[in-house]
């Protein structure tokens, strides 16, 4: 997914930047999910606070949350695709 970070070096600090290429609608949807989850879901809010306590900025914490959410979305898409894929018996018929 498009939330995979790209390494960026500035001085002595290694940072990551979000890739802005790819499916803009998907990126926008994951952003909306992350904002809503951070505001309304206790687990996501706690994750953001843990990341900020580790020294991440709020933007970096949100990026990490987006990455976790994109993994969930991707796994769900794979499960849906495998559930609708015809089996060998159905193909032979």
ChimeraX attribute file (.defattr): number of C-alpha atoms within 10 A of each C-alpha:
attribute: neighborCount
match mode: 1-to-1
recipient: residues
	/A:1	14
	/A:2	17
	/A:3	24
	/A:4	16
	/A:5	15
	/A:6	11
	/A:7	11
	/A:8	12
	/A:9	10
	/A:10	7
	/A:11	6
	/A:12	6
	/A:13	7
	/A:14	9
	/A:15	12
	/A:16	13
	/A:17	14
	/A:18	15
	/A:19	14
	/A:20	13
	/A:21	10
	/A:22	11
	/A:23	10
	/A:24	11
	/A:25	9
	/A:26	14
	/A:27	19
	/A:28	11
	/A:29	11
	/A:30	20
	/A:31	19
	/A:32	13
	/A:33	16
	/A:34	24
	/A:35	16
	/A:36	13
	/A:37	17
	/A:38	19
	/A:39	11
	/A:40	11
	/A:41	12
	/A:42	11
	/A:43	11
	/A:44	20
	/A:45	19
	/A:46	12
	/A:47	16
	/A:48	23
	/A:49	16
	/A:50	13
	/A:51	18
	/A:52	16
	/A:53	11
	/A:54	10
	/A:55	11
	/A:56	15
	/A:57	13
	/A:58	13
	/A:59	11
	/A:60	18
	/A:61	20
	/A:62	22
	/A:63	21
	/A:64	20
	/A:65	25
	/A:66	23
	/A:67	20
	/A:68	14
	/A:69	19
	/A:70	23
	/A:71	14
	/A:72	12
	/A:73	14
	/A:74	12
	/A:75	12
	/A:76	12
	/A:77	12
	/A:78	11
	/A:79	12
	/A:80	11
	/A:81	11
	/A:82	11
	/A:83	10
	/A:84	8
	/A:85	11
	/A:86	11
	/A:87	10
	/A:88	8
	/A:89	7
	/A:90	8
	/A:91	8
	/A:92	7
	/A:93	5
